[in-house]
Amino acid sequence: MPDKLVNFKAEFFKALANPLRIRILDELREEELTVSEIRDRLDVELPNISQQLAVLRSKNLVVSRKQGNNIYYSCSDPTVFRLLDVAKEIFNNHLIDLQKTLNEL
């Protein structure tokens, strides 16, 4: 695999390697939201939400559109939700295996 592709993948996954960014994406799963709406749902300070949205935008994971005084954010590619769902399934499988191991002790 070419180095550029490996680096691109690593940078992409770095953008997902933050709990707040994952929570933001989960909120955007069903509908587009403003920063204030995201803040209210996640109970996180506005500057922190804006900072994490900037990272997600820089990796083209979210897009924005302006309507009046509001800026609405949405996921740029819903395929990312499949990726997050598969990751959750992998983690659940690891937890199940860990629980089995603990039960055997």
N, C-alpha and C positions, 0 to 999 in steps of 0.2 A: 504494500500500500504506500503510495507516495507520501513523503513527509508533510507536504502542504495539506493533504486531506486529513492526516492524523492530527495535525495541529488545529485544523478547523474543527474537527470533532471534539478535541480536548477543550477548546474555547467554548464550544456550544454547551458541553456538559458543565463547564465552570459556571455558566450563566444559570444553570439549574441547581447548582450546588449551594443553595442558600434557602433555608426554610421559609423565609418571608417571600421570596420570589415564587416558590412553589405554592404557597398559600394564595398569593396574588393570582397566579395562573388558575388555580382551582376556582377562585371567585369569578374569573372571566370565562369559565367553562360554559356557562349557560347564556350569559348576556354581557353586553358591553357596559362599562361602568365609568363614572368619573373618579378622580382621585379621592374626593370627599366621600363618595359612596364606598370605595374600597377601605378607606380609613375607618369609617363607621362600622363596617362589617368585621374588620380585623382588629379594631381597637389599637391601632399603631399610629404614632405621630406622623403628621403629613409629610415633613421633610424626608423621613425614612421611606415612606411609600414612594415619593417622587424619585428618590435616589435609586430604589430598586427597579422602578419602572424604566428609568433611564438605561440601566444595565440590560433589561429585557428588550428594550427598543434597539439598543446598539447591536444586539444579536438577532434582530428581526423576529423576535418571539412575540412581540406585541406591536400593534399599530395604533395610531390615534387619529381622531377626526374632531374638528372643532364645530360646535353647533352653538351659536350665540356666544354666551360667556363661558360655556362649558367645553371641556375637552374630554371626549369619551375614548376609553381604551378597550381594545379587544385583542384576542389572540389572533395572530396573523396566519397561523396554520393549525387547524384543529387536530392534525396528526400528532402534535405534541401531547395531547391528552391520552392518546393510545400509549405513547412512550411512558408517561407518568403512571398509567394504569398497569402496564407491564412491570414497571419498577416496583409498584406496590405489591403485585403478585409475587415477584421474586423475594421481596422482603418478608412477606407473609409465609412463604415456603421456608425461608431460613428460620423464622420464628417457630414454625411447627417442628422443624428438625431439632432446633435447640430445646424446645419443650420436651420432645421425645427423649433426648439425651438426658435432660434433667430428671425426668421421670424414672429413668433406668438407674439413677444413682441411689 
